[in-house]
Amino acid sequence: MAEAEYTTTTRVPIGAVWDFVQDMDHWGRFVTGYQKHEKHDDKHSTWTLKGDVGVLSRTLTFQVEIVEWSGPNRVAFTLTGANEPMQGEGTFNMETVREESFDSRPVAQTPAPRKNPLFRLFEAFWRWLLGRAGGGAPRRDAAAATPAASGDTLTRLRFQLRLQPGGPMAPMVDAMIRPLMLPAAEDLANRILAQLEANEGRS
C-alpha cells in the first residue's frame, strides 16, 4: 500500500480552515491531476484525475465517500476506483495548538525510501513532473510567512492518504505511485493553506 502523511500549520483560525476543507468544491482543483468532480450528495462524489507521463498517460475515475465529518476537526473519506482496481482512504485532521508547544516546521512522513539508485532517480523524476504540473492556485511560501509570536494560537493541518492498487498489475502500479504520494500530499495541503491565507489577507 502506498501512503503518505504531511503536517503543516497556519495562523488562519481553525473555524475558517474547517469551513474551507469540509466542502470539496473549495479545494478539489488543487488535487494533483484534477480534471473534474461531480457531487451526488453531501457524502458521495465522482472524481476524475489525469496523469501524463508519456505512454503512461492515464485518466482515473474514483468514487469518493465521506465516512466521517466531525467539525471542526476531522474529515475522512474513502476512494474506490471506477475504471481501475484501486482502493484508498484519506483524512484531514485539524487542531488548535499553541506556538511554543511544538516545532512549527512542516513535517512530512512517508515510508523509508528504498536505497536503489534507480528508484531514487525515478522518484526525482516524479517530483520534477509534479512541480511542472503545478498551477491554478497560489503557492504557499512557508519561508516567507511572518513567524508566529511565542504563545500565538495556530491551526495544525494534517493530511493523510493511502492507496492500494489491485489486479495483476498491482505491484507495478504500487511502485509507480509511491513516489507520487508525498509530493501530492504536500502540494494539496500547501495549496489549501495558501488559498486560506490569501483569503485572510483580503478580509
C-alpha positions in Angstrom: 0.0 0.0 0.0 1.3 3.4 -0.9 0.8 6.0 1.8 2.0 9.5 2.9 1.3 12.0 5.7 2.0 15.7 5.7 1.6 18.1 8.5 1.8 21.9 8.5 0.5 24.9 10.4 -1.2 28.3 9.7 -2.4 31.3 11.7 -5.7 31.1 10.0 -8.3 30.2 12.7 -9.5 26.6 12.8 -13.1 27.6 12.0 -12.0 29.1 8.7 -9.9 26.1 7.8 -12.8 23.8 8.6 -15.3 25.8 6.6 -12.9 25.5 3.6 -11.9 21.9 3.9 -15.3 20.5 4.6 -16.6 21.5 1.2 -14.7 19.7 -1.6 -15.8 22.3 -4.1 -13.3 24.7 -2.4 -10.2 22.6 -2.8 -10.9 20.0 -5.5 -9.0 21.9 -8.2 -5.9 21.7 -6.0 -5.6 17.9 -6.2 -2.7 16.8 -8.5 -4.1 15.8 -11.9 -7.5 17.2 -11.2 -9.9 17.2 -14.2 -13.4 17.5 -12.6 -15.6 16.2 -9.9 -19.3 15.7 -9.5 -21.2 15.8 -6.2 -24.1 13.4 -5.9 -25.0 14.4 -2.4 -23.1 15.7 0.7 -21.2 12.5 1.1 -20.8 11.0 -2.3 -19.0 12.3 -5.4 -17.1 11.1 -8.5 -13.6 12.5 -9.2 -11.7 12.4 -12.5 -7.9 12.7 -12.3 -5.3 12.5 -15.1 -1.6 11.8 -15.0 0.5 12.4 -18.1 3.9 10.5 -18.3 4.4 9.8 -21.9 2.9 6.4 -22.8 1.7 6.1 -19.2 -1.0 8.7 -19.7 -4.0 7.6 -17.7 -7.3 9.0 -16.7 -8.6 7.7 -13.4 -12.1 7.9 -12.0 -12.8 7.5 -8.3 -16.0 7.1 -6.3 -15.4 9.2 -3.1 -17.4 8.7 0.0 -17.2 10.9 3.1 -17.2 8.5 6.1 -16.6 10.9 8.9 -17.5 14.6 9.2 -16.6 15.8 12.7 -16.3 19.6 12.5 -14.1 21.5 13.1 -11.5 18.8 13.5 -11.7 15.9 11.0 -12.9 14.8 7.6 -12.3 11.2 6.5 -13.1 9.7 3.1 -12.7 6.5 1.1 -11.8 6.1 -2.6 -12.9 3.4 -4.9 -11.6 3.1 -8.4 -14.4 3.1 -11.0 -12.2 2.3 -14.1 -9.1 0.9 -12.3 -8.9 -1.7 -9.5 -7.8 0.7 -6.7 -9.0 1.4 -3.1 -7.9 4.1 -0.8 -8.7 6.4 2.1 -7.7 9.8 3.3 -8.2 12.2 6.2 -7.9 15.9 7.0 -7.2 16.5 10.7 -7.2 20.0 12.2 -6.4 21.1 15.7 -5.6 24.3 17.6 -2.2 24.4 19.1 0.0 26.9 21.0 3.0 28.0 19.1 5.5 27.1 21.8 4.1 23.6 22.2 5.6 22.1 19.0 8.1 22.6 16.3 6.1 24.6 13.7 8.1 23.4 10.7 6.1 21.3 8.2 6.5 17.6 8.9 6.4 15.1 6.1 6.1 11.4 6.9 6.3 8.5 4.4 7.7 5.0 4.5 11.5 5.0 4.3 12.7 5.2 0.6 14.4 2.3 -1.0 18.2 2.7 -1.4 18.1 1.5 -5.0 19.7 4.3 -7.1 17.2 3.7 -10.0 14.3 4.1 -7.6 15.7 7.4 -6.3 16.1 8.6 -9.9 12.5 7.6 -10.7 11.3 9.4 -7.5 13.2 12.6 -8.5 11.6 12.4 -12.0 8.1 12.3 -10.5 8.8 15.2 -8.1 10.1 17.2 -11.1 7.0 16.3 -13.1 4.7 17.3 -10.3 6.5 20.6 -10.0 5.9 21.3 -13.7 2.3 20.3 -13.5 1.5 22.9 -10.8 -0.7 26.0 -11.4 -4.2 27.2 -10.9 -3.7 28.1 -7.2 -1.3 30.3 -5.3 1.7 28.6 -3.9 2.4 28.9 -0.2 5.9 30.0 0.6 6.3 28.9 4.2 9.7 30.6 4.4 8.2 33.9 3.6 5.4 33.7 6.1 5.6 36.0 9.2 6.8 33.9 12.1 4.3 33.4 14.8 5.0 35.0 18.1 5.5 32.8 21.2 2.1 31.9 22.6 0.2 32.5 19.4 -2.7 30.1 18.6 -2.1 28.3 15.4 -4.1 25.7 13.4 -2.3 22.5 12.6 -3.5 20.7 9.4 -2.5 17.0 8.8 -3.4 15.3 5.6 -3.1 11.5 5.2 -3.6 9.5 2.1 -3.4 5.7 1.4 -3.9 3.9 -1.9 -4.0 0.2 -2.6 -3.9 -0.9 -6.3 -5.5 -4.2 -7.2 -5.4 -6.6 -10.1 -2.4 -8.4 -11.8 -0.6 -5.2 -12.3 -0.8 -4.1 -8.6 2.9 -4.5 -7.7 4.0 -2.4 -10.7 1.3 0.3 -10.1 2.2 0.4 -6.4 5.8 1.0 -7.3 4.9 3.8 -9.7 2.5 5.7 -7.4 4.7 5.5 -4.2 6.9 8.4 -5.3 3.8 10.5 -6.1 2.2 10.2 -2.7 4.2 12.6 -0.5 4.6 15.3 -3.2 0.9 15.2 -3.8 0.1 15.4 -0.1 2.4 18.3 0.4 1.1 20.1 -2.7 -2.6 19.7 -1.7 -2.1 20.8 2.0 0.1 23.8 1.0 -2.3 25.0 -1.8 -5.2 24.8 0.6 -3.4 26.9 3.2 -2.1 29.3 0.5 -5.7 30.0 -0.5 -6.9 30.4 3.0 -4.1 32.8 3.9 -4.8 34.8 0.7 -8.5 34.9 1.7 -7.5 36.2 5.2 -5.3 38.8 3.7 -8.2 40.2 1.7 -10.6 40.3 4.6 
